[in-house]
Amino acid sequence: MSDSPIARRSRRVARSGGVDGNERLTAVVAALLLLLLFLAGLTVPLAQSQTRLHVFLGVLVIPPILLKVGSTTWRFLRYYSGNFSYRRKGPPALILRLLGPILVVLTLVMLFSGVGLVVWAPASMHAQLSQIHQLSFIAWFVVMTVHVLGHVREMASFAPRDFVRRTRYQVRGASVRVWATLISVAAGVTCAVAILPYVNDLVAFQH
């Protein structure tokens, strides 16, 4: 006898942790990104003299950022498709919902314009691409500051829960979430190492 759709859905929620698991994953990746982006930000004034370090950290964060975009997009889709658990959880504040897509676009423009400066752009386009990178960074920094301030309390509350024995087993899927985060970091390191041979003194990051 085949399982009903409700039974299959219940098993998926049990394995992944459902809305609570999504919130934990989003929080732990956000905390990781806050640290990595802080370190990358420290290299901004030194981008001309420490180009390799700037590029390494800038590329390292790309897979974790994509993981976070995936987790927040999943919440968005589940909420607006009428999923009961996500609807009961409720959406973020309106200003954060409005800034979310803007932040995603600015982040992708900033990161991939930087990657383009290293591996793709001909010399004739370096100045234009560097300007895009610079302007998107300024706009990203402003929007990111609002985003962090709006989510910092829930991030601090939920990020440690998959690593603390007392709370780890309250929501299923802790190991999957931890491994997904670690794999995103490993992928970031791999990509960052792979791009370093393309970095040379002609790459201009004029922040």
MDTraj code that builds the backbone (N, CA, C; nanometers):
import mdtraj as md
import numpy as np

residues = "MET SER ASP SER PRO ILE ALA ARG ARG SER ARG ARG VAL ALA ARG SER GLY GLY VAL ASP GLY ASN GLU ARG LEU THR ALA VAL VAL ALA ALA LEU LEU LEU LEU LEU LEU PHE LEU ALA GLY LEU THR VAL PRO LEU ALA GLN SER GLN THR ARG LEU HIS VAL PHE LEU GLY VAL LEU VAL ILE PRO PRO ILE LEU LEU LYS VAL GLY SER THR THR TRP ARG PHE LEU ARG TYR TYR SER GLY ASN PHE SER TYR ARG ARG LYS GLY PRO PRO ALA LEU ILE LEU ARG LEU LEU GLY PRO ILE LEU VAL VAL LEU THR LEU VAL MET LEU PHE SER GLY VAL GLY LEU VAL VAL TRP ALA PRO ALA SER MET HIS ALA GLN LEU SER GLN ILE HIS GLN LEU SER PHE ILE ALA TRP PHE VAL VAL MET THR VAL HIS VAL LEU GLY HIS VAL ARG GLU MET ALA SER PHE ALA PRO ARG ASP PHE VAL ARG ARG THR ARG TYR GLN VAL ARG GLY ALA SER VAL ARG VAL TRP ALA THR LEU ILE SER VAL ALA ALA GLY VAL THR CYS ALA VAL ALA ILE LEU PRO TYR VAL ASN ASP LEU VAL ALA PHE GLN HIS".split()
xyz = np.array([
    [0.0843, -0.1190, 0.0000],
    [0.0000, 0.0000, 0.0000],
    [0.0882, 0.1246, 0.0000],
    [0.0660, 0.2135, -0.0959],
    [0.1511, 0.3318, -0.1102],
    [0.1192, 0.4348, -0.0030],
    [0.2212, 0.5106, 0.0315],
    [0.2042, 0.6154, 0.1316],
    [0.1241, 0.7303, 0.0733],
    [0.0537, 0.7982, 0.1607],
    [-0.0195, 0.9172, 0.1184],
    [0.0773, 1.0333, 0.1026],
    [0.0404, 1.1370, 0.0239],
    [0.1265, 1.2556, 0.0112],
    [0.1580, 1.3199, 0.1450],
    [0.0631, 1.3184, 0.2375],
    [0.0860, 1.3787, 0.3698],
    [0.1940, 1.3017, 0.4450],
    [0.1916, 1.1681, 0.4359],
    [0.2921, 1.0871, 0.5047],
    [0.4303, 1.1102, 0.4461],
    [0.4385, 1.1159, 0.3117],
    [0.5681, 1.1409, 0.2489],
    [0.6215, 1.2782, 0.2872],
    [0.5328, 1.3771, 0.2901],
    [0.5741, 1.5128, 0.3269],
    [0.6216, 1.5169, 0.4717],
    [0.5562, 1.4425, 0.5604],
    [0.5954, 1.4392, 0.7009],
    [0.7349, 1.3802, 0.7175],
    [0.7673, 1.2773, 0.6389],
    [0.9002, 1.2172, 0.6477],
    [1.0073, 1.3130, 0.5987],
    [0.9779, 1.3884, 0.4916],
    [1.0745, 1.4863, 0.4415],
    [1.1019, 1.5926, 0.5463],
    [0.9968, 1.6396, 0.6125],
    [1.0131, 1.7399, 0.7174],
    [1.0963, 1.6839, 0.8320],
    [1.0691, 1.5566, 0.8677],
    [1.1438, 1.4944, 0.9770],
    [1.2922, 1.4866, 0.9450],
    [1.3262, 1.4559, 0.8186],
    [1.4671, 1.4441, 0.7815],
    [1.5360, 1.5796, 0.7742],
    [1.4687, 1.6810, 0.7215],
    [1.5319, 1.8107, 0.6971],
    [1.5166, 1.9084, 0.8122],
    [1.4194, 1.8841, 0.8988],
    [1.3932, 1.9793, 1.0063],
    [1.2903, 2.0831, 0.9707],
    [1.2425, 2.0821, 0.8464],
    [1.1368, 2.1746, 0.8063],
    [1.1764, 2.3200, 0.8214],
    [1.0818, 2.4004, 0.8642],
    [1.1055, 2.5442, 0.8747],
    [1.2110, 2.5753, 0.9805],
    [1.2153, 2.4982, 1.0889],
    [1.3161, 2.5214, 1.1930],
    [1.4556, 2.4851, 1.1427],
    [1.4651, 2.3770, 1.0655],
    [1.5926, 2.3408, 1.0069],
    [1.6409, 2.4458, 0.9081],
    [1.5483, 2.4974, 0.8289],
    [1.5833, 2.6040, 0.7345],
    [1.6361, 2.7269, 0.8079],
    [1.5719, 2.7596, 0.9192],
    [1.6150, 2.8770, 0.9958],
    [1.7537, 2.8562, 1.0555],
    [1.7812, 2.7365, 1.1025],
    [1.9135, 2.7077, 1.1577],
    [2.0209, 2.7129, 1.0499],
    [1.9927, 2.6545, 0.9343],
    [2.0900, 2.6566, 0.8249],
    [2.1183, 2.8000, 0.7820],
    [2.0135, 2.8780, 0.7638],
    [2.0313, 3.0169, 0.7228],
    [2.1148, 3.0931, 0.8251],
    [2.0890, 3.0688, 0.9530],
    [2.1597, 3.1415, 1.0585],
    [2.3066, 3.1038, 1.0647],
    [2.3379, 2.9738, 1.0556],
    [2.4782, 2.9336, 1.0684],
    [2.5588, 2.9797, 0.9477],
    [2.5001, 2.9743, 0.8282],
    [2.5711, 3.0232, 0.7099],
    [2.5870, 3.1753, 0.7174],
    [2.4858, 3.2445, 0.7703],
    [2.4957, 3.3893, 0.7869],
    [2.6086, 3.4256, 0.8821],
    [2.6216, 3.3515, 0.9930],
    [2.7294, 3.3780, 1.0880],
    [2.8659, 3.3528, 1.0236],
    [2.8765, 3.2448, 0.9481],
    [3.0010, 3.2151, 0.8768],
    [3.0345, 3.3263, 0.7782],
    [2.9352, 3.3692, 0.7030],
    [2.9570, 3.4745, 0.6035],
    [2.9942, 3.6068, 0.6691],
    [2.9352, 3.6354, 0.7838],
    [2.9690, 3.7596, 0.8535],
    [3.1181, 3.7617, 0.8866],
    [3.1703, 3.6484, 0.9320],
    [3.3131, 3.6395, 0.9623],
    [3.3980, 3.6512, 0.8357],
    [3.3628, 3.5735, 0.7328],
    [3.4427, 3.5733, 0.6100],
    [3.4383, 3.7088, 0.5395],
    [3.3203, 3.7695, 0.5359],
    [3.3086, 3.9000, 0.4699],
    [3.3798, 4.0090, 0.5496],
    [3.3821, 3.9942, 0.6825],
    [3.4590, 4.0882, 0.7638],
    [3.6076, 4.0784, 0.7290],
    [3.6583, 3.9546, 0.7182],
    [3.7983, 3.9361, 0.6821],
    [3.8259, 3.9891, 0.5420],
    [3.7337, 3.9618, 0.4489],
    [3.7510, 4.0140, 0.3125],
    [3.7474, 4.1659, 0.3128],
    [3.6605, 4.2240, 0.3970],
    [3.6518, 4.3692, 0.4045],
    [3.7794, 4.4332, 0.4542],
    [3.8521, 4.3614, 0.5415],
    [3.9787, 4.4150, 0.5915],
    [4.0825, 4.4295, 0.4801],
    [4.0656, 4.3503, 0.3735],
    [4.1625, 4.3577, 0.2633],
    [4.1272, 4.4654, 0.1616],
    [4.0092, 4.5277, 0.1746],
    [3.9672, 4.6264, 0.0749],
    [4.0660, 4.7430, 0.0645],
    [4.1086, 4.8050, 0.1763],
    [4.2052, 4.9155, 0.1626],
    [4.3404, 4.8699, 0.1082],
    [4.3670, 4.7371, 0.1165],
    [4.4957, 4.6834, 0.0715],
    [4.4835, 4.6091, -0.0604],
    [4.3700, 4.6266, -0.1300],
    [4.3436, 4.5464, -0.2499],
    [4.4506, 4.5644, -0.3561],
    [4.5097, 4.6846, -0.3624],
    [4.6133, 4.7077, -0.4626],
    [4.7410, 4.6315, -0.4285],
    [4.7793, 4.6321, -0.3000],
    [4.9063, 4.5701, -0.2609],
    [4.8895, 4.4234, -0.2209],
    [4.7682, 4.3843, -0.1782],
    [4.7429, 4.2472, -0.1366],
    [4.6351, 4.1848, -0.2261],
    [4.6578, 4.1919, -0.3553],
    [4.5566, 4.1490, -0.4509],
    [4.5228, 4.0011, -0.4359],
    [4.6228, 3.9170, -0.4176],
    [4.5986, 3.7725, -0.4099],
    [4.5121, 3.7376, -0.2892],
    [4.5409, 3.7982, -0.1740],
    [4.4599, 3.7724, -0.0554],
    [4.3174, 3.8226, -0.0746],
    [4.3030, 3.9405, -0.1352],
    [4.1709, 3.9978, -0.1604],
    [4.0891, 3.9059, -0.2514],
    [4.1519, 3.8580, -0.3578],
    [4.0831, 3.7692, -0.4515],
    [4.0509, 3.6359, -0.3847],
    [4.1448, 3.5825, -0.3075],
    [4.1233, 3.4535, -0.2412],
    [3.9999, 3.4588, -0.1515],
    [3.9922, 3.5599, -0.0664],
    [3.8786, 3.5705, 0.0255],
    [3.7495, 3.6033, -0.0492],
    [3.7601, 3.6844, -0.1536],
    [3.6414, 3.7204, -0.2310],
    [3.5794, 3.6011, -0.3022],
    [3.6633, 3.5099, -0.3493],
    [3.6123, 3.3903, -0.4174],
    [3.5677, 3.2857, -0.3161],
    [3.6368, 3.2769, -0.2040],
    [3.6024, 3.1778, -0.1016],
    [3.4578, 3.1909, -0.0555],
    [3.4072, 3.3131, -0.0483],
    [3.2720, 3.3329, 0.0068],
    [3.1612, 3.2985, -0.0929],
    [3.1948, 3.2775, -0.2198],
    [3.0895, 3.2600, -0.3201],
    [3.0026, 3.1365, -0.2929],
    [3.0586, 3.0151, -0.2727],
    [2.9708, 2.9005, -0.2450],
    [2.8867, 2.9162, -0.1179],
    [2.9427, 2.9644, -0.0040],
    [2.8536, 2.9879, 0.1108],
    [2.7429, 3.0884, 0.0823],
    [2.7727, 3.1916, 0.0029],
    [2.6687, 3.2883, -0.0328],
    [2.5595, 3.2205, -0.1150],
    [2.5983, 3.1360, -0.2087],
    [2.4985, 3.0655, -0.2893],
    [2.4144, 2.9722, -0.2023],
    [2.4768, 2.9115, -0.1011],
    [2.4016, 2.8259, -0.0087],
    [2.2996, 2.9085, 0.0694],
    [2.3401, 3.0254, 0.1151],
    [2.2473, 3.1101, 0.1899],
    [2.1352, 3.1618, 0.1001],
    [2.1696, 3.2002, -0.0227],
    [2.0660, 3.2427, -0.1166],
    [1.9672, 3.1288, -0.1395],
    [2.0185, 3.0053, -0.1497],
    [1.9313, 2.8906, -0.1683],
    [1.8387, 2.8688, -0.0506],
    [1.8907, 2.8810, 0.0719],
    [1.8063, 2.8572, 0.1896],
    [1.7006, 2.9663, 0.2058],
    [1.7366, 3.0912, 0.1799],
    [1.6384, 3.1987, 0.1929],
    [1.5363, 3.1953, 0.0791],
    [1.5815, 3.1558, -0.0407],
    [1.4882, 3.1425, -0.1524],
    [1.3880, 3.0310, -0.1251],
    [1.4359, 2.9213, -0.0654],
    [1.3465, 2.8113, -0.0300],
    [1.2394, 2.8592, 0.0675],
    [1.2802, 2.9365, 0.1680],
    [1.1822, 2.9890, 0.2629],
    [1.0816, 3.0796, 0.1914],
    [1.1322, 3.1623, 0.1014],
    [1.0455, 3.2531, 0.0260],
    [0.9422, 3.1735, -0.0537],
    [0.9873, 3.0702, -0.1249],
    [0.8974, 2.9920, -0.2088],
    [0.7948, 2.9159, -0.1245],
    [0.8402, 2.8581, -0.0135],
    [0.7497, 2.7822, 0.0713],
    [0.6457, 2.8732, 0.1368],
    [0.6880, 2.9928, 0.1756],
    [0.5949, 3.0860, 0.2389],
    [0.4875, 3.1305, 0.1399],
    [0.5304, 3.1745, 0.0215],
    [0.4348, 3.2289, -0.0747],
    [0.3581, 3.1209, -0.1517],
    [0.4012, 2.9944, -0.1369],
    [0.3213, 2.8852, -0.1946],
    [0.2157, 2.8353, -0.0960],
    [0.2153, 2.8950, 0.0249],
    [0.1101, 2.8645, 0.1207],
    [0.1405, 2.7516, 0.2170],
    [0.2673, 2.7083, 0.2269],
    [0.3014, 2.6028, 0.3217],
    [0.2648, 2.6464, 0.4631],
    [0.1941, 2.5586, 0.5343],
    [0.1394, 2.5967, 0.6654],
    [0.2495, 2.6337, 0.7648],
    [0.3545, 2.5505, 0.7744],
    [0.4604, 2.5751, 0.8728],
    [0.5316, 2.7068, 0.8475],
    [0.5592, 2.7338, 0.7201],
    [0.6288, 2.8585, 0.6864],
    [0.5367, 2.9787, 0.7034],
    [0.4092, 2.9620, 0.6728],
    [0.3141, 3.0722, 0.6946],
    [0.2991, 3.1016, 0.8433],
    [0.2966, 2.9964, 0.9243],
    [0.2843, 3.0154, 1.0691],
    [0.4087, 3.0841, 1.1247],
    [0.5259, 3.0502, 1.0697],
    [0.6501, 3.1141, 1.1133],
    [0.6487, 3.2630, 1.0828],
    [0.5875, 3.2979, 0.9698],
    [0.5765, 3.4379, 0.9338],
    [0.6969, 3.4864, 0.8549],
    [0.6811, 3.5978, 0.7839],
    [0.7894, 3.6522, 0.7022],
    [0.8786, 3.7449, 0.7848],
    [0.9965, 3.7779, 0.7326],
    [1.0780, 3.8825, 0.7964],
    [1.0062, 4.0170, 0.7881],
    [1.0623, 4.1168, 0.8553],
    [1.0055, 4.2512, 0.8488],
    [0.9999, 4.2989, 0.7043],
    [0.9045, 4.3864, 0.6734],
    [0.8830, 4.4300, 0.5359],
    [1.0080, 4.4902, 0.4749],
    [1.0794, 4.5746, 0.5492],
    [1.1981, 4.6395, 0.4946],
    [1.3038, 4.5360, 0.4579],
    [1.3146, 4.4292, 0.5374],
    [1.4121, 4.3243, 0.5081],
    [1.3703, 4.2426, 0.3864],
    [1.2400, 4.2214, 0.3704],
    [1.1918, 4.1505, 0.2511],
    [1.2178, 4.2318, 0.1253],
    [1.2014, 4.3642, 0.1347],
    [1.2252, 4.4499, 0.0185],
    [1.3732, 4.4577, -0.0155],
    [1.4570, 4.4592, 0.0878],
    [1.6010, 4.4712, 0.0639],
    [1.6638, 4.3383, 0.0230],
    [1.5980, 4.2258, 0.0546],
    [1.6562, 4.0955, 0.0261],
    [1.6964, 4.0763, -0.1194],
    [1.6042, 4.0914, -0.2162],
    [1.6424, 4.0739, -0.3569],
    [1.7484, 4.1741, -0.4014],
    [1.7422, 4.2970, -0.3494],
    [1.8430, 4.3980, -0.3841],
    [1.9799, 4.3529, -0.3355],
    [1.9855, 4.2988, -0.2136],
    [2.1120, 4.2525, -0.1583],
    [2.1686, 4.1367, -0.2396],
    [2.0824, 4.0448, -0.2811],
    [2.1289, 3.9314, -0.3621],
    [2.1902, 3.9807, -0.4924],
    [2.1222, 4.0732, -0.5608],
    [2.1726, 4.1245, -0.6883],
    [2.3049, 4.1978, -0.6689],
    [2.3110, 4.2851, -0.5676],
    [2.4340, 4.3597, -0.5423],
    [2.5496, 4.2666, -0.5075],
    [2.5206, 4.1635, -0.4285],
    [2.6254, 4.0690, -0.3903],
    [2.6804, 3.9971, -0.5130],
    [2.5912, 3.9491, -0.5986],
    [2.6356, 3.8766, -0.7180],
    [2.7122, 3.9681, -0.8136],
    [2.6645, 4.0916, -0.8304],
    [2.7352, 4.1868, -0.9172],
    [2.8739, 4.2155, -0.8621],
    [2.8820, 4.2404, -0.7311],
    [3.0110, 4.2711, -0.6696],
    [3.1089, 4.1543, -0.6842],
    [3.0630, 4.0329, -0.6519],
    [3.1530, 3.9186, -0.6543],
    [3.1960, 3.8824, -0.7959],
    [3.0998, 3.8764, -0.8880],
    [3.1351, 3.8287, -1.0214],
    [3.2010, 3.9364, -1.1071],
    [3.1823, 4.0637, -1.0719],
    [3.2630, 4.1670, -1.1390],
    [3.4078, 4.1548, -1.0936],
    [3.4277, 4.1187, -0.9666],
    [3.5636, 4.0947, -0.9190],
    [3.6273, 3.9751, -0.9857],
    [3.5508, 3.8660, -0.9985],
    [3.6022, 3.7474, -1.0672],
    [3.6321, 3.7802, -1.2136],
    [3.5438, 3.8605, -1.2753],
    [3.5653, 3.9003, -1.4141],
    [3.6940, 3.9781, -1.4334],
    [3.7282, 4.0611, -1.3355],
    [3.8529, 4.1356, -1.3441],
    [3.9743, 4.0432, -1.3476],
    [3.9610, 3.9278, -1.2830],
    [4.0743, 3.8368, -1.2724],
    [4.0850, 3.7442, -1.3932],
    [3.9741, 3.6852, -1.4349],
    [3.9829, 3.5747, -1.5310],
    [3.9212, 3.6022, -1.6678],
    [3.8528, 3.7137, -1.6827],
    [3.7779, 3.7290, -1.8084],
    [3.8029, 3.8611, -1.8803],
    [3.7965, 3.9725, -1.8117],
    [3.7906, 4.1029, -1.8772],
    [3.9198, 4.1339, -1.9528],
    [3.9083, 4.1754, -2.0815],
    [4.0261, 4.2254, -2.1522],
    [4.0744, 4.3559, -2.0898],
    [4.1975, 4.3916, -2.1181],
    [4.2569, 4.5102, -2.0566],
    [4.1752, 4.6361, -2.0836],
    [4.1108, 4.6416, -2.2006],
    [4.0338, 4.7609, -2.2366],
    [3.9104, 4.7798, -2.1490],
    [3.8669, 4.6712, -2.0792],
    [3.7466, 4.6795, -1.9970],
    [3.7770, 4.6838, -1.8475],
    [3.9039, 4.6815, -1.8111],
    [3.9398, 4.6780, -1.6698],
    [3.8846, 4.7986, -1.5949],
    [3.8965, 4.9164, -1.6535],
    [3.8530, 5.0376, -1.5831],
    [3.7025, 5.0351, -1.5579],
    [3.6232, 4.9968, -1.6601],
    [3.4782, 4.9932, -1.6444],
    [3.4366, 4.8864, -1.5428],
    [3.4978, 4.7680, -1.5525],
    [3.4601, 4.6604, -1.4621],
    [3.5042, 4.6921, -1.3184],
    [3.6190, 4.7563, -1.3051],
    [3.6647, 4.7965, -1.1727],
    [3.5696, 4.8987, -1.1113],
    [3.5165, 4.9880, -1.1944],
    [3.4205, 5.0863, -1.1433],
    [3.2909, 5.0188, -1.0997],
    [3.2435, 4.9207, -1.1777],
    [3.1241, 4.8456, -1.1387],
    [3.1493, 4.7746, -1.0057],
    [3.2659, 4.7148, -0.9930],
    [3.3018, 4.6446, -0.8699],
    [3.3027, 4.7411, -0.7514],
    [3.3595, 4.8569, -0.7727],
    [3.3692, 4.9561, -0.6658],
    [3.2320, 5.0083, -0.6248],
    [3.1491, 5.0481, -0.7220],
    [3.0177, 5.1055, -0.6911],
    [2.9247, 5.0015, -0.6292],
    [2.9311, 4.8780, -0.6804],
    [2.8459, 4.7737, -0.6234],
    [2.8892, 4.7419, -0.4803],
    [3.0189, 4.7519, -0.4523],
    [3.0655, 4.7300, -0.3155],
    [3.0092, 4.8356, -0.2206],
    [3.0110, 4.9614, -0.2620],
    [2.9595, 5.0691, -0.1766],
    [2.8110, 5.0482, -0.1480],
    [2.7336, 5.0211, -0.2548],
    [2.5898, 4.9989, -0.2367],
    [2.5646, 4.8740, -0.1537],
    [2.6427, 4.7685, -0.1806],
    [2.6280, 4.6437, -0.1049],
    [2.6550, 4.6666, 0.0429],
    [2.7579, 4.7434, 0.0749],
    [2.7940, 4.7664, 0.2148],
    [2.6792, 4.8341, 0.2902],
    [2.6143, 4.9313, 0.2263],
    [2.5030, 5.0018, 0.2911],
    [2.3865, 4.9071, 0.3158],
    [2.3461, 4.8323, 0.2115],
    [2.2320, 4.7415, 0.2241],
    [2.2650, 4.6269, 0.3201],
    [2.3889, 4.5776, 0.3131],
    [2.4296, 4.4678, 0.3996],
    [2.4277, 4.5093, 0.5466],
    [2.4630, 4.6331, 0.5747],
    [2.4607, 4.6817, 0.7130],
    [2.3188, 4.6760, 0.7693],
    [2.2213, 4.7221, 0.6907],
    [2.0813, 4.7172, 0.7336],
    [2.0378, 4.5715, 0.7516],
    [2.0762, 4.4865, 0.6579],
    [2.0393, 4.3447, 0.6624],
    [2.0930, 4.2776, 0.7892],
    [2.2200, 4.3013, 0.8198],
    [2.2817, 4.2399, 0.9373],
    [2.2149, 4.2898, 1.0653],
    [2.1928, 4.4204, 1.0750],
    [2.1291, 4.4756, 1.1939],
    [1.9877, 4.4193, 1.2133],
    [1.9192, 4.3928, 1.1018],
    [1.7838, 4.3397, 1.1105],
    [1.7780, 4.1930, 1.1501],
    [1.8870, 4.1191, 1.1266],
    [1.8848, 3.9738, 1.1520],
    [1.9822, 3.9291, 1.2603],
    [2.0584, 4.0205, 1.3180],
    [2.1680, 3.9790, 1.4056],
    [2.1183, 3.9033, 1.5287],
    [2.0036, 3.9402, 1.5839],
    [1.9550, 3.8725, 1.7043],
    [1.9157, 3.7278, 1.6754],
    [1.8405, 3.7056, 1.5671],
    [1.8006, 3.5683, 1.5358],
    [1.9205, 3.4863, 1.4902],
    [2.0170, 3.5499, 1.4218],
    [2.1381, 3.4784, 1.3819],
    [2.2148, 3.4313, 1.5053],
    [2.2321, 3.5199, 1.6025],
    [2.3039, 3.4833, 1.7250],
    [2.2300, 3.3751, 1.8028],
    [2.0978, 3.3747, 1.7931],
    [2.0180, 3.2761, 1.8664],
    [2.0205, 3.1390, 1.8005],
    [2.0083, 3.1334, 1.6668],
    [1.9905, 3.0056, 1.5978],
    [2.1199, 2.9440, 1.5454],
    [2.2214, 3.0250, 1.5167],
    [2.3443, 2.9725, 1.4554],
    [2.4124, 2.8643, 1.5394],
    [2.4195, 2.8775, 1.6729],
    [2.4924, 2.7745, 1.7500],
    [2.4128, 2.6467, 1.7758],
    [2.2858, 2.6428, 1.7442],
    [2.2002, 2.5353, 1.7955],
    [2.2318, 2.3976, 1.7392],
    [2.2894, 2.3905, 1.6189],
    [2.3263, 2.2596, 1.5648],
    [2.4609, 2.2120, 1.6174],
    [2.5275, 2.2929, 1.6994],
    [2.6593, 2.2567, 1.7507],
    [2.6592, 2.2352, 1.9019],
    [2.5501, 2.2687, 1.9674],
    [2.5380, 2.2544, 2.1123],
    [2.4563, 2.1290, 2.1423],
    [2.5097, 2.0421, 2.2259],
    [2.4443, 1.9142, 2.2528],
    [2.2988, 1.9318, 2.2986],
    [2.2737, 2.0297, 2.3819],
    [2.1402, 2.0477, 2.4395],
    [2.0346, 2.0779, 2.3338],
    [2.0730, 2.1475, 2.2280],
    [1.9762, 2.1885, 2.1261],
    [1.9939, 2.1158, 1.9925],
    [2.1051, 2.0459, 1.9749],
    [2.1357, 1.9849, 1.8446],
    [2.0272, 1.8891, 1.7986],
    [1.9739, 1.8091, 1.8901],
    [1.8809, 1.7038, 1.8518],
    [1.7345, 1.7453, 1.8651],
    [1.7108, 1.8723, 1.8923],
    [1.5730, 1.9205, 1.8989],
    [1.5096, 1.9297, 1.7605],
    [1.5932, 1.9471, 1.6570],
    [1.5457, 1.9568, 1.5190],
    [1.6253, 1.8585, 1.4345],
    [1.5560, 1.7741, 1.3584],
    [1.6233, 1.6741, 1.2757],
    [1.7074, 1.7413, 1.1679],
    [1.8101, 1.6684, 1.1216],
    [1.8890, 1.7153, 1.0083],
    [2.0098, 1.7990, 1.0445],
    [2.0518, 1.7981, 1.1714],
    [2.1656, 1.8816, 1.2121],
    [2.2923, 1.8435, 1.1357],
    [2.3176, 1.7135, 1.1215],
    [2.4392, 1.6698, 1.0515],
    [2.4379, 1.7134, 0.9056],
    [2.3225, 1.7054, 0.8426],
    [2.3115, 1.7478, 0.7023],
    [2.3421, 1.8970, 0.6889],
    [2.2899, 1.9758, 0.7799],
    [2.3129, 2.1202, 0.7735],
    [2.4599, 2.1539, 0.7980],
    [2.5206, 2.0867, 0.8944],
    [2.6623, 2.1119, 0.9226],
    [2.7477, 2.0719, 0.8035],
    [2.7190, 1.9549, 0.7460],
    [2.7972, 1.9099, 0.6306],
    [2.7766, 2.0008, 0.5096],
    [2.6551, 2.0479, 0.4896],
    [2.6304, 2.1400, 0.3775],
    [2.7127, 2.2675, 0.3940],
    [2.7215, 2.3168, 0.5167],
    [2.8003, 2.4371, 0.5427],
    [2.9489, 2.4115, 0.5191],
    [2.9990, 2.2987, 0.5709],
    [3.1408, 2.2663, 0.5538],
    [3.1763, 2.2437, 0.4072],
    [3.0869, 2.1782, 0.3346],
    [3.1124, 2.1541, 0.1917],
    [3.1169, 2.2855, 0.1148],
    [3.0302, 2.3802, 0.1522],
    [3.0327, 2.5103, 0.0836],
    [3.1649, 2.5812, 0.1085],
    [3.2192, 2.5691, 0.2305],
    [3.3492, 2.6301, 0.2601],
    [3.4599, 2.5598, 0.1814],
    [3.4555, 2.4261, 0.1785],
    [3.5563, 2.3507, 0.1032],
    [3.5515, 2.3861, -0.0450],
    [3.4301, 2.4006, -0.0991],
    [3.4167, 2.4405, -0.2392],
    [3.4731, 2.5805, -0.2602],
    [3.4505, 2.6698, -0.1630],
    [3.5037, 2.8050, -0.1734],
    [3.6553, 2.8072, -0.1734],
    [3.7157, 2.7274, -0.0845],
    [3.8620, 2.7205, -0.0794],
    [3.9166, 2.6649, -0.2103],
    [3.8512, 2.5607, -0.2627],
    [3.8954, 2.5010, -0.3894],
    [3.8906, 2.6021, -0.5024],
    [3.7806, 2.6756, -0.5127],
    [3.7675, 2.7766, -0.6182],
    [3.8695, 2.8889, -0.5990],
    [3.8918, 2.9283, -0.4728],
    [3.9857, 3.0365, -0.4452],
    [4.1280, 2.9969, -0.4836],
    [4.1661, 2.8737, -0.4510],
    [4.2994, 2.8261, -0.4885],
    [4.3120, 2.8168, -0.6404],
    [4.2046, 2.7716, -0.7063],
    [4.2076, 2.7550, -0.8521],
    [4.2220, 2.8881, -0.9250],
    [4.1727, 2.9972, -0.8653],
    [4.1759, 3.1249, -0.9356],
    [4.3077, 3.2002, -0.9153],
    [4.3832, 3.1628, -0.8134],
    [4.5048, 3.2380, -0.7811],
    [4.6055, 3.2454, -0.8961],
    [4.6238, 3.1395, -0.9760],
    [4.7197, 3.1525, -1.0874],
    [4.6829, 3.2614, -1.1890],
    [4.5558, 3.3030, -1.1904],
    [4.5137, 3.4059, -1.2846],
    [4.5387, 3.5469, -1.2311],
    [4.5730, 3.5582, -1.1034],
    [4.5918, 3.6889, -1.0431],
    [4.7297, 3.7409, -1.0789],
    [4.7349, 3.8633, -1.1266],
    [4.8639, 3.9249, -1.1557],
    [4.8561, 4.0740, -1.1264],
    [4.9621, 4.1423, -1.1480],
    [4.9683, 4.2848, -1.1127],
    [4.8795, 4.3720, -1.1999],
    [4.8264, 4.3163, -1.3093],
    [4.7416, 4.3964, -1.3980],
    [4.5996, 4.4073, -1.3442],
    [4.5630, 4.3199, -1.2498],
    [4.4293, 4.3265, -1.1918],
    [4.4199, 4.4497, -1.1026],
    [4.3226, 4.5364, -1.1327],
    [4.3118, 4.6635, -1.0592],
    [4.1846, 4.6665, -0.9792],
    [4.1982, 4.6659, -0.8469],
    [4.0830, 4.6816, -0.7578],
    [4.0950, 4.8198, -0.6939],
    [4.0255, 4.9158, -0.7512],
    [4.0396, 5.0527, -0.7035],
    [3.9189, 5.0892, -0.6161],
    [3.9249, 5.0495, -0.4876],
    [3.8165, 5.0781, -0.3952],
    [3.8383, 5.2160, -0.3368],
])
top = md.Topology()
chain = top.add_chain()
for i, resn in enumerate(residues, 1):
    res = top.add_residue(resn, chain, resSeq=i)
    for name in ("N", "CA", "C"):
        top.add_atom(name, md.element.get_by_symbol(name[0]), res)
traj = md.Trajectory(xyz[None], top)
